[in-house]
């Protein structure tokens, strides 16, 4: 591996080194110990929506193997583990609290603390009880209040040991991709429903943040997946307009209500007639605009945007595999994403590490009351192969991680307050609509035997953590 700035950088003394997962992707035990259907359990039963016909029944069996997994975290030297609790496990069917579900997370938190690892809890990583979706899901305003009840149940059990609370992970995905593009659960293709989902998730964040603060929660925040919408030709007004629309929809529709207490005016014009204005009630934006202690930034790639068709394209929008494909949002005949001459991951995503530095500086420049930033997800899927000697030489992933850490170090030198980095993901897992075909983990999982093997990227990351402690 080449030498990197991040290897000799004077990282802040309290900088957190971690890794992240999500309950639905790793736990398994999908209908055991009181858990009922989440929207993803139900979605996975639909024909043709998950690659390979995969499901979440076993995943990587973290429910039964959490002690082994925490042991691996200790071996890697992680400061913190970012995990999510499953709403469908804690409040199955959206009804009464399931004590068995709460007890599992209590055992996990105890195991983390006993091993010197800081628990970093996310309340919503996309696994709503299917019964609530049957009542409208996030299109139903009442779901925001149900979310607060769920948050209260988690806090009552874990609030004495968990200090860091994230309300939502990547609301863009569980609203736009789930309710407009139809590629994620619940699989709907209704742009107006997606915008209602956006607003009601924002409302749920604000209400839960208020309530958790009242109950005594110390560190509260939210995690957004953010991009740089780069105009393909910065001198072309058509490309500039396409990039503006994408930036409004994927970035500022989430950042501005949370950090400024308002939706961007250009965004409201872009989506006029799709019902967003109608779901905003008096006082909502004041509730949404709660003081937060941190903003989690998830970033994997930039988006090179054009307003022109690609050669051979029809009028349908062409977008990356992780983006909503609903053309009513973009407001023009074409939004395309021309390929640049950059390396790509197994997801087909561009590798452009300096984009992360650009993004972090943009946040600092645009938001005067910006809270502390944490990189809560960054990582890459590559085609990993287990060698005959039982190792995984994933050099590309190691380079991806260290290149992006170089960008984080550069942003810190620029004066951006970045307090930690969580690599995605700790384990190979169920990668949503891609099933088990895409591996992001720094730990390899044999899906047949559930054997765990730390990849070379995990060893390299552990080495950086250990070296940083020595320098400190």
Secondary structure by P-SEA (a helix, b strand, c coil): ccccccccccccccccccccccccccccccccccccccaaaaaaaccccccccccccccccccccaaaaaaaaaaacccbbbbbbbccccccccccccaaaaaaaaaaaaaaaaacbbbbbbcccccccaaaaaaccccccaaaaaaaaaaaaaaacccccccbbbccccccccccccccccccccccccaaaaaaaaaaaaaaaaaaaaaaaaacccccccccccccccccccccaaaaaaaaaaaaacccccccccccccccaaaaaaaccccccccccccccccccccccbbbbbbccccccccccccccccccccccccccccccccccbbbbbbccccccccccccccaaaaaaaaaaaaccccccbbbcccccccccccccccccccaaaaaaaaaaaaaaaaaaaaaccccccccccccccccccccccccccccbbbccccccccccaaaaaaaaaaaaaaaac
